[in-house]
Amino acid sequence: MADDVFKALADPTRRRILDELTDRNGQTLFEICGRLATKHGLGLSRQAVSQHLAVLETAGLVVTRREGRYKFHDLHTAPLEQIVTRWLAQSDQEGRTP
């Protein structure tokens, strides 16, 4: 699972998508595409953004929910928290401070 998270975070476009979901959670694909275009000048197709969202979803960083015909994307930080907790726990066991 951690490998999926690092793969997802390796791409700058996916990090921008996560930033946009941090700013405003629960966006549709159309909204995410619009924000990437206006705020970041990224002219990606909806299909390309959808593929990035699929990678983020596989990593557990994005969860989706359907309401009627709309699909909303929400940020899910638990995978990041697990990684940080693991590393901080190791640091505490070794007697080091961050």
Helices and strands as residue ranges (DSSP letters): H 2-10, H 12-23, H 29-40, H 46-58, E 62-67, E 70-75, H 78-93
